[in-house]
């Protein structure tokens, strides 16, 4: 039997669920879930066995709707005394000493606290991502400075090198998450950063194909787990509804890094000839050093959890001796997180995932549609993104013009990322954003495919089309949040984030082989492949949406027919876990 754990798309408002949470004699006609085409509503990861007490008004595109308050002692899974034993934190949970069934707080208190978290946690996550992207993405600036020619490599060698990088990046995702879960992301992330920055700097001494392939492999292995590790870390501090926007900020830093890197490259590449070194060698050496510094500062700064922000010896040297938060603020942080998602208290932040739990997460078939999306949804846009600098050089722009001409597409990318992430939460429609990304790409790829080789202002037209493709509506932050949301347990969230990102990295491997040397300069064959994949992705997004609508409707009908006693008995005796409950 399954309960009504939300799977993101078929959403039932709290008031509607409340109608089905009375005794069997008091139940009204089973409520209907929100129709798939309607906007608005609110996600519930865990549904109370009964719902009473304070309610507030939630505004969405369907008008005012009544929902329960997580900041009130009523209206969450802990509101029924008989359900407390089923959901209370485990003994070793790091925030257990701040868990309070009866804690209340105002909306303004919570908003102030979230703003502080944004400055202290989310901002630093963005800075760390800056370091990742600086070392991961500077290969594109190096290409514009004749790196391939200097090393005696061709386009196929570059493609093979990127394939090696993405393969190693992919293979490192899950093992890195398992290590992070064991020793804590606050310890593991800085270690990763220091390790990859050393390899990144060593690229200044590349000598040919072999060293290029070796450094690509090492960078992939060391950088691979960073993103899911940070997503897991952020989930300790933010509610599920808050995570997508923070992830949008996170990926905004990726593009901000590209913009900053373009200006840095403009200056650093002018060092070509100094001490007999090419400009791209200076680029790798200097930017690797910047990442190493950020890695060291991260180890001195990152706290393990909201209730563990006090300085402890050298670790945490950059934090206050008495911590960041008062006791009341820690109570608010712990209880707001657990009332939103009690599953976060089923493991502590230094608890490893056993083989049994790993297998249960891998075989969670309700997560597979998201992994399938991750495998292909970025491919129609990725080749043009990876080849933008080479395309600009082939169109006649010099090294420094190329660095500056990549900036407009990055600015557009940021605008689209923030807007579509905001809209997805505002409308409670997330796979729709992924669908829009494919509909955006299709006419632009058609244009690239059909334009003649020579015509008036051809270079600027192709540059404009390429920039629009690179600046596409980016649904990655939304889909990562959907993965975390749909997991409904710490172990599935840990493994699921890795598997989704592994699927995305596999898509990058596929993408790196679509534009081939014998298809230059317009890549007509490659563009046909991209068009077919974009059409497939559009169908996949729609099919995935309908799948989750069907799954939610099925479990909601079962849950809504149950009395309160039946619900409690089910929760106490079921072997179903996570999103199967």
C-alpha positions as CSV (number, residue, x, y, z in Angstrom):
1,X,0.0,0.0,0.0
2,X,1.2,3.5,-0.7
3,X,0.4,6.8,0.9
4,X,0.2,10.3,-0.6
5,X,3.8,11.3,-0.6
6,X,4.0,14.0,-3.3
7,X,5.9,13.2,-6.5
8,X,6.0,16.8,-7.6
9,X,3.4,17.1,-10.3
10,X,-0.1,15.8,-9.2
11,X,-0.3,18.2,-6.2
12,X,-3.0,18.2,-3.6
13,X,-3.4,21.3,-1.4
14,X,-3.2,20.9,2.4
15,X,-6.9,21.9,2.8
16,X,-7.9,19.2,0.4
17,X,-5.8,16.6,2.3
18,X,-7.3,17.8,5.5
19,X,-10.8,16.8,4.3
20,X,-9.6,13.2,4.1
21,X,-7.8,13.1,7.5
22,X,-10.8,12.8,9.8
23,X,-12.3,9.6,11.2
24,X,-14.1,7.3,8.7
25,X,-17.5,8.6,9.9
26,X,-16.5,12.2,9.4
27,X,-14.9,11.9,6.0
28,X,-16.5,13.7,3.1
29,X,-16.2,12.7,-0.5
30,X,-12.6,12.0,-1.4
31,X,-11.0,15.2,-2.7
32,X,-9.6,15.5,-6.1
33,X,-6.0,16.2,-6.8
34,X,-5.0,19.3,-8.8
35,X,-5.5,18.6,-12.5
36,X,-2.2,18.3,-14.3
37,X,-2.7,21.3,-16.5
38,X,-3.5,23.7,-13.6
39,X,-0.9,26.1,-12.1
40,X,-0.3,26.7,-8.4
41,X,-0.7,24.6,-5.3
42,X,1.8,23.4,-2.7
43,X,4.0,20.4,-2.4
44,X,3.8,18.1,0.7
45,X,6.5,15.6,1.1
46,X,4.9,14.0,4.2
47,X,1.2,14.3,4.8
48,X,-0.1,14.5,8.4
49,X,-2.4,11.7,9.6
50,X,-4.7,14.5,10.8
51,X,-4.7,18.2,10.2
52,X,-6.0,20.8,12.5
53,X,-5.2,24.2,14.1
54,X,-3.8,27.3,12.5
55,X,-4.1,27.8,8.8
56,X,-2.9,30.7,6.6
57,X,-3.7,31.9,3.1
58,X,-1.5,30.9,0.2
59,X,-1.7,32.9,-3.0
60,X,-1.2,31.3,-6.4
61,X,-2.5,31.5,-9.9
62,X,-5.7,29.9,-8.9
63,X,-6.4,32.5,-6.2
64,X,-6.3,32.3,-2.4
65,X,-6.0,28.8,-1.0
66,X,-5.8,27.7,2.7
67,X,-2.8,25.8,3.8
68,X,-1.2,24.7,7.1
69,X,1.6,26.5,8.7
70,X,4.9,24.6,9.3
71,X,5.8,27.3,11.8
72,X,2.8,26.4,14.0
73,X,2.9,23.5,16.3
74,X,-0.2,22.1,14.5
75,X,-0.6,21.2,10.9
76,X,2.4,18.9,10.4
77,X,3.2,15.2,10.9
78,X,4.0,15.8,14.6
79,X,0.6,17.3,15.3
80,X,-0.8,13.9,16.2
81,X,0.8,12.6,19.5
82,X,0.3,9.1,18.3
83,X,2.4,9.8,15.2
84,X,5.3,11.4,17.0
85,X,7.1,8.1,17.7
86,X,6.9,7.3,14.0
87,X,8.6,10.5,12.9
88,X,10.8,11.8,15.7
89,X,14.6,12.1,15.0
90,X,16.9,9.2,15.6
91,X,19.1,9.4,18.7
92,X,22.3,10.5,16.8
93,X,20.6,13.1,14.7
94,X,22.7,16.3,15.0
95,X,19.7,18.5,15.7
96,X,17.8,16.2,18.1
97,X,18.6,18.4,21.1
98,X,16.8,21.3,19.4
99,X,13.7,19.2,18.3
100,X,10.6,20.7,20.0
101,X,7.1,19.5,19.2
102,X,5.5,22.6,20.6
103,X,7.9,25.2,19.1
104,X,6.3,28.1,17.3
105,X,7.8,31.2,15.5
106,X,6.7,34.0,13.3
107,X,7.0,34.2,9.6
108,X,9.3,37.3,10.0
109,X,11.6,35.3,12.3
110,X,11.9,32.6,9.7
111,X,12.4,35.0,6.8
112,X,15.3,36.7,8.7
113,X,16.9,33.4,9.4
114,X,16.6,32.2,5.8
115,X,18.3,35.5,4.7
116,X,21.1,34.8,7.1
117,X,21.5,31.3,5.7
118,X,21.6,32.7,2.2
119,X,24.5,34.9,3.2
120,X,26.4,32.4,5.3
121,X,25.7,29.1,3.5
122,X,24.3,29.6,0.0
123,X,26.8,32.4,-0.9
124,X,29.8,30.3,0.1
125,X,28.4,27.4,-1.9
126,X,28.4,29.7,-4.9
127,X,32.0,30.7,-4.2
128,X,33.0,27.1,-4.1
129,X,31.2,26.5,-7.4
130,X,33.1,29.5,-8.8
131,X,36.3,27.5,-8.0
132,X,34.9,24.4,-9.7
133,X,33.8,26.1,-12.9
134,X,37.0,28.2,-13.0
135,X,39.1,24.9,-13.3
136,X,36.5,22.9,-15.2
137,X,35.6,25.6,-17.8
138,X,38.9,27.3,-18.5
139,X,39.7,24.7,-21.2
140,X,37.4,26.7,-23.5
141,X,39.5,29.9,-23.1
142,X,42.7,27.8,-23.5
143,X,41.3,26.6,-26.9
144,X,41.0,30.2,-28.1
145,X,44.8,30.7,-27.5
146,X,45.8,27.9,-29.9
147,X,46.3,25.3,-27.2
148,X,45.5,22.4,-29.5
149,X,48.0,23.6,-32.1
150,X,50.7,24.1,-29.5
151,X,50.2,20.5,-28.2
152,X,49.9,19.0,-31.7
153,X,46.3,17.9,-31.1
154,X,43.2,18.1,-33.3
155,X,39.4,18.4,-32.7
156,X,39.0,14.6,-32.3
157,X,41.7,14.5,-29.6
158,X,39.9,17.3,-27.8
159,X,36.6,15.3,-28.1
160,X,38.3,12.2,-26.7
161,X,39.9,14.2,-23.9
162,X,36.5,15.6,-22.9
163,X,35.0,12.1,-23.1
164,X,37.6,10.8,-20.7
165,X,36.9,13.8,-18.4
166,X,33.1,13.2,-18.4
167,X,33.5,9.4,-17.9
168,X,35.7,9.9,-14.9
169,X,33.4,12.7,-13.6
170,X,30.5,10.3,-14.0
171,X,32.2,7.4,-12.2
172,X,33.2,9.6,-9.3
173,X,29.7,10.9,-8.5
174,X,28.3,8.0,-6.4
175,X,31.5,7.0,-4.6
176,X,32.1,10.7,-3.7
177,X,28.5,10.9,-2.3
178,X,29.1,7.8,-0.1
179,X,32.3,9.3,1.2
180,X,30.6,12.6,1.8
181,X,27.8,11.0,3.7
182,X,30.3,9.1,5.9
183,X,32.7,12.0,6.9
184,X,30.4,14.9,6.2
185,X,30.4,17.3,3.1
186,X,31.9,20.0,5.3
187,X,35.1,17.9,5.4
188,X,35.0,16.2,2.0
189,X,34.2,19.1,-0.2
190,X,37.4,21.1,0.7
191,X,39.5,18.0,0.3
192,X,38.1,17.6,-3.2
193,X,38.8,21.2,-4.0
194,X,42.5,21.2,-2.9
195,X,43.1,18.0,-4.9
196,X,41.6,19.1,-8.1
197,X,43.2,22.6,-7.9
198,X,46.7,20.9,-7.8
199,X,45.9,18.9,-11.0
200,X,44.4,22.1,-12.6
201,X,47.6,24.0,-12.0
202,X,49.7,21.2,-13.3
203,X,48.1,21.6,-16.7
204,X,50.5,24.5,-17.3
205,X,53.1,21.8,-18.0
206,X,51.1,19.8,-20.6
207,X,53.4,18.3,-23.2
208,X,51.1,16.4,-25.6
209,X,48.2,14.0,-26.0
210,X,49.1,11.7,-23.1
211,X,49.4,14.4,-20.5
212,X,46.3,16.0,-21.8
213,X,44.3,12.8,-21.4
214,X,45.8,12.0,-17.9
215,X,45.0,15.5,-16.5
216,X,41.5,15.3,-18.0
217,X,41.0,11.9,-16.2
218,X,42.3,13.2,-12.8
219,X,40.2,16.3,-13.0
220,X,37.0,14.3,-13.7
221,X,37.7,11.9,-10.8
222,X,38.3,14.7,-8.3
223,X,35.6,17.1,-9.4
224,X,32.9,14.5,-10.1
225,X,31.2,14.4,-6.7
226,X,31.3,18.1,-5.9
227,X,27.8,19.1,-7.2
228,X,25.8,16.3,-5.5
229,X,27.9,16.8,-2.3
230,X,26.9,20.5,-2.3
231,X,23.2,19.7,-3.0
232,X,23.2,17.3,0.0
233,X,24.9,19.9,2.1
234,X,22.3,22.6,1.2
235,X,19.5,20.2,2.0
236,X,20.6,20.3,5.7
237,X,19.8,24.0,5.9
238,X,16.9,24.6,3.5
239,X,13.3,23.3,3.1
240,X,12.4,21.5,-0.1
241,X,10.4,24.5,-1.4
242,X,13.5,26.8,-0.8
243,X,16.0,24.6,-2.4
244,X,15.3,25.2,-6.2
245,X,15.9,29.0,-5.9
246,X,19.1,28.4,-4.0
247,X,20.2,25.9,-6.6
248,X,19.4,28.6,-9.2
249,X,21.8,30.9,-7.4
250,X,24.3,28.1,-7.3
251,X,24.2,27.6,-11.1
252,X,24.1,31.3,-11.6
253,X,27.6,31.3,-10.1
254,X,28.6,28.9,-12.8
255,X,27.7,31.4,-15.5
256,X,29.0,34.4,-13.5
257,X,32.3,32.5,-13.3
258,X,32.2,32.1,-17.1
259,X,31.8,35.9,-17.4
260,X,34.5,36.6,-14.9
261,X,36.7,34.0,-16.5
262,X,36.3,35.7,-19.9
263,X,37.7,38.9,-18.5
264,X,40.5,37.0,-16.6
265,X,41.4,35.2,-19.8
266,X,41.5,38.4,-21.7
267,X,44.2,39.6,-19.4
268,X,46.0,36.4,-18.6
269,X,46.3,35.2,-22.2
270,X,48.2,38.4,-23.0
271,X,51.0,36.9,-20.9
272,X,51.8,34.7,-23.9
273,X,55.6,34.8,-24.3
274,X,56.4,35.8,-20.7
275,X,59.1,33.3,-19.3
276,X,58.7,31.4,-22.6
277,X,55.2,30.2,-21.6
278,X,52.0,30.3,-23.8
279,X,49.1,32.3,-22.5
280,X,47.0,29.2,-21.9
281,X,49.7,27.8,-19.6
282,X,49.6,30.9,-17.5
283,X,45.8,30.6,-17.4
284,X,45.9,27.1,-15.9
285,X,48.6,27.9,-13.4
286,X,47.0,31.1,-12.0
287,X,43.4,29.9,-11.9
288,X,44.4,26.6,-10.3
289,X,46.0,28.6,-7.5
290,X,42.8,30.6,-6.9
291,X,40.8,27.4,-6.5
292,X,43.3,26.0,-4.0
293,X,42.9,29.2,-1.9
294,X,39.1,28.8,-1.9
295,X,39.5,25.2,-0.9
296,X,41.6,26.0,2.1
297,X,39.2,28.8,3.2
298,X,36.2,26.4,2.8
299,X,37.7,23.9,5.3
300,X,38.2,26.7,7.8
301,X,34.6,28.0,7.2
302,X,32.0,25.3,6.5
303,X,29.9,24.2,9.5
304,X,28.6,20.5,9.7
305,X,24.9,21.5,10.3
306,X,22.7,24.3,11.5
307,X,23.4,23.3,15.2
308,X,27.1,22.8,14.8
309,X,28.4,26.3,13.8
310,X,30.7,26.9,16.9
311,X,34.4,27.0,16.3
312,X,36.2,23.7,17.1
313,X,39.9,24.1,17.1
314,X,41.5,24.9,13.7
315,X,38.4,23.6,11.9
316,X,35.9,26.4,11.8
317,X,38.6,29.1,12.3
318,X,36.6,31.5,10.1
319,X,33.4,31.0,12.2
320,X,32.5,32.7,15.5
321,X,33.7,31.1,18.7
322,X,30.2,30.8,20.0
323,X,28.6,29.9,16.7
324,X,26.3,31.8,14.3
325,X,22.9,31.2,15.9
326,X,21.2,31.6,19.2
327,X,19.5,28.6,20.8
328,X,16.1,29.8,19.7
329,X,17.3,30.2,16.1
330,X,18.7,26.7,16.1
331,X,15.3,25.5,17.4
332,X,13.6,27.2,14.5
333,X,16.0,25.9,12.0
334,X,15.7,22.3,13.1
335,X,12.0,22.2,13.5
336,X,11.1,24.0,10.3
337,X,13.3,21.5,8.4
338,X,11.8,18.5,10.1
339,X,8.2,19.7,9.8
340,X,8.8,20.2,6.1
341,X,10.5,16.8,5.6
342,X,10.7,14.5,8.7
343,X,12.7,12.0,6.5
344,X,15.8,14.2,7.0
345,X,16.0,13.0,10.7
346,X,16.2,9.3,9.8
347,X,20.0,9.6,9.4
348,X,22.7,11.8,11.0
349,X,25.2,13.8,9.0
350,X,28.1,11.4,9.6
351,X,26.2,8.2,8.9
352,X,27.3,6.0,6.0
353,X,24.9,4.4,3.6
354,X,25.0,0.6,3.8
355,X,25.0,-1.7,0.8
356,X,21.3,-2.6,1.5
357,X,20.3,1.1,1.6
358,X,22.3,1.7,-1.6
359,X,20.6,-1.1,-3.4
360,X,17.1,0.1,-2.2
361,X,17.9,3.5,-3.6
362,X,19.2,2.2,-6.9
363,X,16.1,0.1,-7.5
364,X,13.7,2.9,-6.7
365,X,11.8,2.8,-10.0
366,X,9.9,6.0,-9.2
367,X,13.1,7.9,-9.6
368,X,14.0,6.4,-13.0
369,X,12.1,8.8,-15.2
370,X,14.1,11.7,-13.8
371,X,17.4,9.8,-14.5
372,X,16.1,9.1,-18.0
373,X,15.5,12.8,-18.5
374,X,19.0,13.6,-17.2
375,X,20.5,11.3,-19.9
376,X,19.4,13.4,-22.9
377,X,17.8,16.7,-22.0
378,X,20.9,18.9,-22.3
379,X,22.4,17.3,-25.4
380,X,20.7,19.5,-28.0
381,X,22.4,22.6,-26.5
382,X,25.7,21.1,-25.2
383,X,27.8,20.8,-28.5
384,X,27.1,24.4,-29.4
385,X,28.0,25.4,-25.8
386,X,31.3,23.4,-25.9
387,X,32.2,24.6,-29.3
388,X,31.3,28.3,-29.0
389,X,34.9,29.5,-28.8
390,X,36.0,27.3,-31.6
391,X,33.0,28.4,-33.7
392,X,33.8,32.0,-33.1
393,X,37.5,31.5,-34.1
394,X,36.4,29.7,-37.3
395,X,34.1,32.7,-38.0
396,X,37.1,35.0,-38.1
397,X,37.2,36.5,-34.6
398,X,40.6,36.7,-32.8
399,X,41.4,35.3,-29.4
400,X,40.4,38.3,-27.4
401,X,37.3,39.1,-29.3
402,X,36.2,35.5,-28.8
403,X,36.6,35.8,-25.0
404,X,34.5,38.9,-24.9
405,X,31.8,37.6,-27.3
406,X,31.0,34.7,-25.0
407,X,29.7,37.1,-22.4
408,X,26.3,38.0,-23.9
409,X,25.2,34.3,-24.0
410,X,26.2,33.9,-20.4
411,X,24.2,36.9,-19.3
412,X,21.1,35.5,-21.1
413,X,21.7,32.1,-19.5
414,X,21.6,33.7,-16.0
415,X,18.4,35.6,-16.8
416,X,16.7,32.5,-18.1
417,X,17.9,30.3,-15.2
418,X,16.6,32.7,-12.5
419,X,13.3,33.4,-14.3
420,X,12.3,29.9,-15.1
421,X,13.3,28.6,-11.7
422,X,11.2,31.2,-10.1
423,X,8.3,30.5,-12.4
424,X,8.5,26.8,-11.8
425,X,8.1,27.3,-8.1
426,X,5.5,30.0,-8.5
427,X,3.3,27.8,-10.7
428,X,4.3,24.5,-9.2
429,X,5.1,23.2,-12.7
430,X,8.7,21.9,-13.1
431,X,8.9,19.6,-16.0
432,X,7.3,22.3,-18.0
433,X,10.6,24.3,-17.8
434,X,12.4,21.3,-19.3
435,X,9.9,21.2,-22.1
436,X,10.4,24.9,-22.8
437,X,14.2,24.3,-23.1
438,X,13.6,21.9,-26.0
439,X,11.0,24.1,-27.7
440,X,13.6,27.0,-27.4
441,X,16.4,24.9,-29.0
442,X,14.5,23.3,-32.0
443,X,14.0,26.4,-34.2
444,X,17.5,27.7,-33.5
445,X,19.1,24.3,-34.5
446,X,16.8,24.3,-37.6
447,X,18.3,27.7,-38.5
448,X,21.8,26.5,-38.1
449,X,21.0,23.4,-40.2
450,X,19.3,25.3,-43.1
451,X,21.4,28.5,-43.4
452,X,23.6,28.6,-46.5
453,X,27.4,28.8,-46.1
454,X,27.7,32.4,-47.3
455,X,25.3,35.3,-47.1
456,X,25.3,38.9,-45.9
457,X,26.5,39.2,-42.3
458,X,26.7,35.4,-42.0
459,X,29.2,35.5,-39.2
460,X,27.1,37.7,-36.9
461,X,23.9,35.8,-37.7
462,X,25.6,32.5,-36.8
463,X,27.1,34.1,-33.7
464,X,23.6,35.3,-32.6
465,X,22.0,31.9,-33.1
466,X,24.8,30.2,-31.2
467,X,24.5,32.6,-28.4
468,X,20.8,32.1,-28.1
469,X,21.3,28.3,-28.0
470,X,24.0,28.7,-25.2
471,X,21.7,31.0,-23.3
472,X,18.8,28.5,-23.3
473,X,16.2,28.1,-20.4
474,X,18.2,26.0,-18.0
475,X,16.1,23.5,-16.0
476,X,19.0,21.8,-14.2
477,X,18.4,23.5,-10.9
478,X,14.7,22.6,-11.0
479,X,15.4,19.0,-11.9
480,X,18.0,18.6,-9.2
481,X,15.5,19.9,-6.7
482,X,12.8,17.6,-8.1
483,X,15.2,14.7,-7.5
484,X,15.8,15.7,-3.9
485,X,12.1,16.4,-3.3
486,X,10.9,13.1,-4.8
487,X,13.5,11.0,-2.8
488,X,11.6,11.5,0.5
489,X,14.5,9.9,2.4
490,X,18.1,10.8,3.1
491,X,19.6,7.7,1.6
492,X,17.6,8.0,-1.7
493,X,18.3,11.7,-1.8
494,X,22.0,11.0,-1.4
495,X,22.1,8.3,-4.1
496,X,19.4,9.9,-6.3
497,X,21.3,13.2,-6.6
498,X,24.4,11.3,-7.7
499,X,22.5,9.1,-10.2
500,X,20.8,12.1,-11.8
501,X,24.1,13.9,-12.1
502,X,25.7,10.8,-13.5
503,X,23.0,10.7,-16.1
504,X,23.8,14.3,-17.0
505,X,27.5,13.6,-17.2
506,X,26.7,10.6,-19.5
507,X,24.8,13.0,-21.7
508,X,27.9,15.2,-21.8
509,X,29.9,12.2,-23.0
510,X,27.3,11.6,-25.8
511,X,27.4,15.3,-26.6
512,X,31.1,15.4,-27.0
513,X,30.9,12.9,-29.9
514,X,28.2,14.6,-32.0
515,X,30.3,17.3,-33.7
516,X,33.1,15.6,-35.6
517,X,36.0,16.9,-37.6
518,X,34.7,15.4,-40.9
519,X,31.4,17.4,-40.3
520,X,33.1,20.8,-40.1
521,X,32.5,23.7,-40.3
522,X,28.7,23.8,-40.2
523,X,28.2,20.3,-38.6
524,X,25.1,19.5,-40.7
525,X,25.0,15.9,-39.7
526,X,25.4,16.7,-36.0
527,X,22.6,19.3,-36.1
528,X,20.2,16.7,-37.5
529,X,21.0,14.4,-34.6
530,X,20.4,17.3,-32.2
531,X,17.0,18.0,-33.7
532,X,15.9,14.4,-33.3
533,X,17.0,14.4,-29.6
534,X,15.2,17.7,-28.9
535,X,12.0,16.2,-30.3
536,X,12.5,13.0,-28.2
537,X,13.1,15.1,-25.1
538,X,9.9,17.1,-25.5
539,X,7.9,13.8,-25.6
540,X,9.9,12.5,-22.6
541,X,9.1,15.5,-20.4
542,X,5.4,15.2,-21.2
543,X,5.4,11.5,-20.6
544,X,7.2,11.9,-17.2
545,X,4.7,14.5,-16.1
546,X,1.8,12.1,-16.9
547,X,3.6,9.2,-15.1
548,X,3.8,11.2,-11.8
549,X,0.3,12.4,-12.2
550,X,-0.9,8.8,-12.4
551,X,1.3,7.6,-9.5
552,X,0.1,10.4,-7.2
553,X,-3.5,10.0,-8.1
554,X,-3.3,6.3,-7.4
555,X,-1.7,6.7,-3.9
556,X,-3.9,9.7,-3.0
557,X,-7.1,7.7,-3.7
558,X,-5.8,5.0,-1.3
559,X,-4.7,7.4,1.4
560,X,-7.9,9.5,1.3
561,X,-10.1,6.4,1.8
562,X,-8.3,5.6,5.1
563,X,-9.4,6.7,8.5
564,X,-7.0,8.3,10.9
565,X,-6.5,5.1,12.9
566,X,-6.0,3.2,9.7
567,X,-3.3,5.7,8.6
568,X,-1.5,5.4,11.9
569,X,-1.6,1.6,11.8
570,X,-0.2,1.6,8.3
571,X,2.6,4.0,9.2
572,X,3.5,1.9,12.2
573,X,3.5,-1.5,10.5
574,X,4.4,-0.9,6.8
575,X,7.7,-2.0,5.3
576,X,7.3,0.8,2.7
577,X,10.1,3.4,2.9
578,X,10.7,6.9,1.6
579,X,8.5,7.7,-1.4
580,X,6.8,4.3,-1.4
581,X,4.9,5.1,1.8
